[in-house]
Amino acid sequence: MVGRKITIIASPLLKEWKLKRLIGRDGVIINEIQNQKTKGVWVRLNNPFADELEWFIPVQSVQIISH
């Protein structure tokens, strides 16, 4: 999945983490984490959110938009 373009979509976990403002943002997957309790990916956003470009996004909030 690394290198794929994504859009962040709503999920209960994203809302629980109080990151609803990330919904609808686009980015590129830069790292995949599968050995944690919460599976997810590190995403580099196209535009910063809260002065940060890189965010950990739970896999259920990831919609792949291109390879």
Contacts in CASP RR format, 6 or more apart in sequence:
PFRMAT RR
TARGET T0000
AUTHOR 0000-0000-0000
METHOD contacts of the structure
MODEL  1
MVGRKITIIASPLLKEWKLKRLIGRDGVIINEIQNQKTKGVWVRLNNPFA
DELEWFIPVQSVQIISH
1 29 0 8 1.000
1 32 0 8 1.000
1 41 0 8 1.000
1 64 0 8 1.000
2 29 0 8 1.000
2 30 0 8 1.000
2 31 0 8 1.000
2 32 0 8 1.000
3 28 0 8 1.000
3 29 0 8 1.000
3 30 0 8 1.000
4 28 0 8 1.000
4 29 0 8 1.000
4 64 0 8 1.000
4 65 0 8 1.000
4 66 0 8 1.000
4 67 0 8 1.000
5 26 0 8 1.000
5 27 0 8 1.000
5 28 0 8 1.000
5 64 0 8 1.000
5 65 0 8 1.000
5 66 0 8 1.000
6 26 0 8 1.000
6 27 0 8 1.000
6 28 0 8 1.000
6 29 0 8 1.000
6 41 0 8 1.000
6 43 0 8 1.000
6 57 0 8 1.000
6 62 0 8 1.000
6 63 0 8 1.000
6 64 0 8 1.000
6 65 0 8 1.000
7 24 0 8 1.000
7 25 0 8 1.000
7 26 0 8 1.000
7 27 0 8 1.000
7 63 0 8 1.000
7 65 0 8 1.000
8 14 0 8 1.000
8 22 0 8 1.000
8 23 0 8 1.000
8 24 0 8 1.000
8 25 0 8 1.000
8 26 0 8 1.000
8 27 0 8 1.000
8 43 0 8 1.000
8 57 0 8 1.000
8 61 0 8 1.000
8 62 0 8 1.000
8 63 0 8 1.000
9 23 0 8 1.000
9 24 0 8 1.000
9 61 0 8 1.000
9 62 0 8 1.000
9 63 0 8 1.000
10 20 0 8 1.000
10 23 0 8 1.000
10 61 0 8 1.000
11 58 0 8 1.000
11 60 0 8 1.000
11 61 0 8 1.000
12 60 0 8 1.000
13 38 0 8 1.000
13 58 0 8 1.000
13 60 0 8 1.000
13 61 0 8 1.000
14 20 0 8 1.000
14 22 0 8 1.000
14 23 0 8 1.000
14 57 0 8 1.000
14 58 0 8 1.000
14 60 0 8 1.000
14 61 0 8 1.000
17 58 0 8 1.000
19 55 0 8 1.000
21 49 0 8 1.000
22 45 0 8 1.000
22 49 0 8 1.000
22 55 0 8 1.000
22 57 0 8 1.000
22 61 0 8 1.000
23 61 0 8 1.000
25 45 0 8 1.000
25 46 0 8 1.000
25 47 0 8 1.000
25 49 0 8 1.000
26 45 0 8 1.000
26 46 0 8 1.000
26 65 0 8 1.000
27 43 0 8 1.000
27 44 0 8 1.000
27 45 0 8 1.000
27 46 0 8 1.000
28 43 0 8 1.000
28 44 0 8 1.000
29 41 0 8 1.000
29 42 0 8 1.000
29 43 0 8 1.000
29 62 0 8 1.000
30 41 0 8 1.000
30 42 0 8 1.000
30 43 0 8 1.000
30 44 0 8 1.000
30 54 0 8 1.000
31 41 0 8 1.000
31 42 0 8 1.000
32 40 0 8 1.000
32 41 0 8 1.000
32 42 0 8 1.000
33 39 0 8 1.000
33 40 0 8 1.000
33 41 0 8 1.000
33 42 0 8 1.000
33 56 0 8 1.000
34 40 0 8 1.000
38 58 0 8 1.000
39 58 0 8 1.000
39 59 0 8 1.000
40 56 0 8 1.000
40 57 0 8 1.000
40 58 0 8 1.000
40 59 0 8 1.000
40 62 0 8 1.000
41 56 0 8 1.000
41 57 0 8 1.000
41 59 0 8 1.000
41 62 0 8 1.000
42 54 0 8 1.000
42 55 0 8 1.000
42 56 0 8 1.000
42 57 0 8 1.000
43 54 0 8 1.000
43 55 0 8 1.000
43 56 0 8 1.000
43 57 0 8 1.000
43 62 0 8 1.000
44 53 0 8 1.000
44 54 0 8 1.000
45 52 0 8 1.000
45 53 0 8 1.000
45 54 0 8 1.000
45 55 0 8 1.000
49 55 0 8 1.000
END
